[in-house]
Structures are given as C-alpha cells and as structure tokens.
C-alpha cells in the first residue's frame, strides 16, 4: 500500500515536536522534573543524560578558571633575559638580575666587566690588555684604572723588577784622634784608606772600578764626575760633631775598674739618605763604624719598549714615569725607592 506524502509529513512533524519537548524537559530550569522510572533499581535514561551534562559543564567551568589563573600568573611572572643570562624556571618564581658585586672565577667583579663592555662569562678577559699599556685587565681592575684608556694605567713602577745588585760595600770607622783632629778609616777592599778630618769638613766618597775615591772639594768632584771609572753618584759627607765619652767603669765579671772610650764622631750623609751616623773609635782592633752600599743596582721594566734601567746607587736621585725617586736601600732580595716629595716608599722585587 502506497503512503501519502501528507501522511508521512504529519508523522515526521509529530516526532520532531516530541524531541523538542524532551530537550526542554531536560535543560530548561524551573520546568517540572522529568519523571524518573526505575528499572531493576537504576536511574532513568533522562536522569543519567542530565547528570553527565552537568558534570561536563562543571569541568568546562573549572578549565576556564584555570586558564584565567594561568594568564594572571604569567602576567605577574617576568623573565629576565640578558647577554649573559636566560632564566626560564619550570616553577614560577621571582628572578633577580645579575649581581654586580659577584666576583667571577678570574677574580674580576661582574659589574666591572659590564661597565667596560666585557662578557662576564669570558674566562680570557683577565689576561687581556685592551689598551696595550702593558697591564692586564686584572691588573687594571685591581688598581681601579680604565682598561680601555692608555692614559689611565696603574703606576708603571709596579712593573719594574730587580735585574742585579752589586754587593760592594764601604765601611767607615774612627781609627784615631788627636787635638781636634780625627782619623777616618775607609775600607772597600783588603787595604784601608785613612783620612784626617776636622769638624766641619765635607767629603765625597765614590766607589770605582779601581777602588775608593775620597774627594775633599766640589771642584775636584766636578773634574772627576763623568770619567770612565767614576759613578755619577758620590756620597757627600759632613763631619758634623765630636762627642767625648771616656772614663772608667766596673767590669762585673772581674770586679775591676777598666778605662773605656765611647767617644764618637758624628757624620751626616747629605744625599737622599740624609741621616746622621755615630762612629765610635776602634776598640781593641774592633771597628765600631758603619757599612754603606756602593754597588751598582740595575732594574728591568716589563712594560713594552722600556727594558733595562740604571745603574743607580743607594742615595742617588732619579726620575721615572714622571715622578722623582731616591734609591734608599738595596739588597738582592729587595730594593726600596722613596718617592719625592711625598715620601711614599716602594719595594722592588727580583724578576
């Protein structure tokens, strides 16, 4: 039997109205709850469908809340990125920038490297010489100078080392006295050289390759200086005064009185040493004088283009790197310079 199109259309319309009615019964609030019928103690199909729909809606709401929370957290969490640091923690936490006071493994602070355009991570920075002034970046950092400006360099004398120190010395003693005259004994080798003086005399003592020269006038000094055997530095001496001190004293061991003579002649060096020295008369062949260095002292600078310096002698003034100095002490282990006029002392060590 052939069905009429009108009949088919009517049936379809009824079915559609039934589905719409069912949907409104499930999802629209305030409508009468659908009648749940149990079958063997279970829920109806409509009730199960509504429960699953509610669970799904709750999950979607929870995910949306989490998404908004992540956006808020990321907006508060800032990631610091620099040439030397990219920090992306797995767990959100505050990130601090590089600490300028932190000292890297090569001994230089991070802040100093960044200030002068060096990479804090470069291990070669400390040994580089950016301005080619003879000082490494580490030396410039330690002396607080500009590593990229040759005019801002550490003091050049820190690069000076001892090359050699001639150990030659001259001893000066008082070997005799008589009626206001005093006999000075100078000794540089096996043979001493005696010279009679009076208070107020001025002398110049010079060690040469031929021995000891003792000059008694500036005219004689001027005629000698510049010769092949005479160092330009002569030790100028002034016979300052004589102090009488003699008599008798008790010998505690023998319980006897013995004569003594602790009289002294005072000499004053008039070079850069500028000190007074008290010389007592020899006692039983034992000299009670002083010993002065008169050997050549040579230096060497590790600054490119400078090289060897000297020779100089103790008590001699000289200039270096725009400053005036005097050599005041010398041994093979340490030579001491005194800066003029400030008086700062600088120790030079062997190379």
C-alpha positions in Angstrom: 0.0 0.0 0.0 1.4 3.4 -1.0 1.6 6.0 1.8 0.5 9.5 1.1 3.1 12.3 1.3 0.9 14.2 3.6 0.7 11.3 6.0 4.5 10.9 6.1 4.9 14.7 6.7 2.5 14.6 9.6 4.2 11.7 11.3 7.6 13.4 10.9 6.3 16.7 12.4 5.0 14.8 15.5 8.3 13.1 16.0 10.2 16.5 15.8 7.8 18.0 18.4 8.4 15.1 20.7 12.2 15.6 20.6 12.0 19.3 21.2 9.7 18.7 24.2 12.1 16.2 25.6 15.1 18.6 25.3 13.2 21.4 27.1 12.3 19.0 29.8 16.0 18.1 30.4 17.8 21.5 30.1 15.4 24.3 31.0 15.4 25.3 34.7 12.1 25.7 36.6 10.4 23.1 34.5 8.9 20.1 36.2 11.5 17.5 36.7 11.0 14.5 34.3 9.5 11.5 35.9 12.2 9.0 36.6 11.2 5.5 36.4 13.3 2.8 37.7 14.0 -0.5 36.1 15.6 -3.0 38.3 16.7 -0.3 40.9 18.6 2.0 38.3 18.1 5.6 37.1 16.1 6.5 34.0 18.0 7.4 30.8 16.9 11.0 31.1 18.4 11.3 34.6 21.7 9.8 33.5 21.9 12.1 30.5 21.3 15.2 32.7 23.9 14.1 35.2 26.6 13.7 32.6 25.7 17.0 31.0 26.1 18.7 34.4 29.5 17.0 35.0 30.7 18.1 31.6 29.6 21.7 32.3 31.4 21.7 35.7 34.6 20.5 34.0 34.4 23.2 31.3 33.9 25.9 34.0 36.9 24.5 36.1 39.2 24.5 33.0 38.1 28.1 32.2 39.0 29.2 35.7 42.4 27.5 35.5 43.1 29.2 32.2 42.3 32.6 33.6 44.5 31.8 36.6 47.4 30.8 34.3 47.1 34.1 32.4 47.1 36.1 35.6 50.2 34.2 36.9 52.1 34.6 33.7 51.3 38.4 33.7 52.9 38.7 37.1 56.0 36.4 36.4 58.6 38.3 34.5 61.5 36.5 32.8 64.9 38.4 32.9 67.0 38.0 29.7 70.4 39.5 29.2 73.6 38.8 27.2 74.8 36.5 29.9 71.6 35.1 31.4 68.4 33.4 30.2 66.5 32.1 33.1 63.3 30.0 32.4 62.4 28.1 35.6 59.9 25.3 35.4 58.2 26.7 38.5 57.2 30.3 38.5 59.4 32.3 40.9 60.9 35.9 41.1 64.1 36.3 39.0 66.9 38.6 40.2 69.2 40.4 37.7 73.0 39.7 37.7 74.7 40.8 41.0 77.3 43.5 40.0 79.3 42.6 43.1 79.7 39.0 42.2 83.3 38.0 41.5 83.9 35.7 38.6 86.5 32.8 38.6 89.2 35.1 37.1 89.0 37.5 40.1 87.0 40.3 38.5 83.6 41.6 39.5 80.6 41.2 37.1 79.8 44.9 37.4 83.3 46.0 36.4 83.2 43.7 33.3 79.8 45.0 32.2 80.9 48.6 32.8 83.7 48.3 30.3 81.8 46.1 27.8 83.3 42.7 28.6 81.4 39.5 28.8 81.1 38.2 32.4 81.4 34.7 31.0 84.6 35.2 29.1 87.5 33.5 31.0 90.1 35.3 28.9 89.1 38.8 30.0 91.5 38.9 33.0 94.6 38.3 30.9 93.8 40.6 28.0 95.4 44.1 27.6 92.7 46.1 25.9 94.6 49.4 25.7 98.1 47.9 25.1 99.7 49.7 28.1 101.5 46.7 29.5 98.9 45.9 32.2 96.3 43.1 32.0 92.7 43.8 32.7 93.0 42.0 36.0 95.8 44.5 37.0 93.7 47.4 35.8 90.8 46.1 37.9 92.9 45.7 41.0 94.4 49.3 40.6 90.9 50.8 39.7 92.0 52.2 36.3 90.3 52.3 32.9 91.3 49.2 30.9 90.5 50.9 27.6 92.4 54.1 28.2 96.2 54.1 27.9 96.3 57.4 29.8 94.6 55.7 32.8 97.1 53.0 33.8 98.4 51.7 37.1 101.7 53.1 38.3 104.5 51.9 36.0 106.9 51.1 38.7 104.8 48.1 39.7 106.2 46.5 36.5 109.9 47.2 37.5 112.0 44.3 38.8 115.5 44.0 40.1 117.9 42.8 37.5 121.1 42.8 39.7 122.5 44.3 42.9 126.3 44.7 43.2 127.1 43.7 46.9 130.0 46.1 47.1 130.1 48.0 50.5 132.4 50.6 52.1 133.0 50.6 55.9 133.7 53.8 57.7 135.3 53.8 61.1 137.2 56.1 63.5 140.8 54.8 63.9 142.3 57.7 65.9 142.1 61.2 67.3 144.4 63.9 68.5 143.9 67.5 69.5 140.7 68.1 67.5 141.8 66.0 64.5 140.2 62.7 63.7 141.3 59.8 61.5 138.5 58.3 59.4 139.3 54.8 58.0 137.5 53.9 54.8 137.7 50.3 53.6 136.4 48.7 50.4 139.0 46.0 49.8 141.9 44.5 51.7 143.7 47.8 52.1 142.1 50.6 54.1 142.4 54.3 53.2 142.8 56.7 56.1 142.0 60.4 56.0 142.4 63.1 58.7 139.4 65.4 59.2 138.2 68.1 61.5 134.6 69.0 62.5 133.0 70.9 59.6 134.9 69.2 56.8 132.9 68.0 53.8 133.9 64.9 51.8 132.6 63.0 48.7 133.1 59.2 48.7 132.9 57.3 45.5 133.4 53.6 44.7 135.1 53.0 41.3 136.4 50.0 39.4 139.8 50.9 40.7 138.9 51.2 44.3 137.7 54.1 46.5 137.9 57.8 45.7 137.7 60.3 48.5 137.4 63.9 47.3 137.6 67.0 49.5 136.3 69.7 47.3 133.4 70.3 44.9 136.0 71.4 42.2 137.7 68.1 42.4 134.3 66.3 42.3 133.3 68.2 39.2 136.6 67.3 37.5 136.2 63.6 38.3 132.5 63.1 37.5 132.0 61.8 34.0 135.2 59.8 33.9 135.1 56.2 32.8 135.9 54.9 36.3 133.6 57.2 38.3 130.0 56.6 39.0 127.9 59.9 38.7 126.8 59.4 42.3 129.2 60.3 45.1 128.2 60.1 48.8 128.5 63.6 50.3 129.6 63.6 53.9 129.7 66.3 56.6 131.8 65.9 59.7 129.1 67.1 62.0 130.5 66.9 65.5 132.6 65.1 68.1 131.2 63.8 71.4 133.6 63.0 74.2 132.7 60.0 76.4 135.5 58.2 78.2 136.4 57.2 81.7 136.4 54.1 83.9 133.7 51.5 84.6 133.4 48.4 86.7 133.8 45.1 84.9 131.2 42.9 86.7 133.0 39.7 85.8 136.4 40.6 87.1 135.2 43.2 89.6 137.8 45.6 88.5 137.7 49.1 87.0 138.7 49.4 83.4 139.1 52.5 81.3 136.7 53.0 78.4 136.4 55.4 75.5 133.0 55.6 73.8 133.7 58.9 72.2 132.1 59.3 68.8 132.4 61.3 65.7 129.1 62.2 64.1 128.9 62.0 60.3 125.9 63.2 58.2 125.1 62.0 54.7 124.0 64.8 52.6 122.5 62.8 49.7 119.0 61.4 49.6 119.7 59.3 52.7 120.1 62.4 54.8 120.8 60.7 58.1 123.4 61.1 60.9 125.7 58.2 61.8 127.7 57.9 65.0 131.1 56.3 64.7 132.9 55.2 67.8 136.7 54.8 68.0 138.0 51.3 67.3 138.3 49.3 70.5 141.0 46.7 70.7 141.1 46.4 66.9 137.3 46.0 66.6 135.8 48.7 64.3 132.6 50.4 65.6 131.6 52.2 62.4 129.0 51.9 59.6 128.8 50.0 56.3 127.3 51.6 53.2 126.3 50.0 49.9 128.2 51.5 47.0 127.5 48.8 44.4 125.5 49.4 41.1 121.8 48.5 41.2 120.2 47.7 37.9 116.5 47.2 37.1 114.4 46.0 34.2 110.8 47.0 33.3 108.4 44.6 31.7 106.5 47.4 30.1 106.9 47.0 26.3 109.6 49.3 25.0 111.2 50.2 28.3 113.6 47.4 29.2 116.7 48.0 31.4 117.1 50.9 33.8 120.2 52.1 35.7 122.7 51.6 37.1 121.8 53.6 40.3 123.3 53.6 43.7 121.9 53.9 47.2 121.3 57.6 48.0 121.1 58.6 44.3 118.0 60.5 43.0 116.5 59.7 39.6 113.3 60.2 37.7 110.9 57.6 36.2 107.4 57.7 34.7 107.1 61.5 35.5 108.0 61.0 39.2 111.1 61.8 41.2 112.6 59.0 43.3 115.6 58.2 45.5 117.1 54.7 46.0 117.4 54.3 49.8 118.1 50.6 50.4 119.3 47.7 48.2 119.8 44.0 48.7 119.5 41.2 46.1 116.1 40.3 47.7 114.5 43.8 47.8 115.3 47.4 46.7 113.5 50.3 48.2 112.6 53.5 46.4 111.4 56.7 48.1 109.1 58.9 46.1 109.8 62.6 46.3 108.5 64.8 47.8 105.6 62.7 49.2 107.9 60.2 50.9 105.9 57.1 49.8 108.2 54.0 49.8 108.1 51.4 47.1 109.6 48.0 47.3 111.1 46.5 44.1 111.5 42.7 44.0 113.6 40.4 41.8 112.3 39.5 38.4 
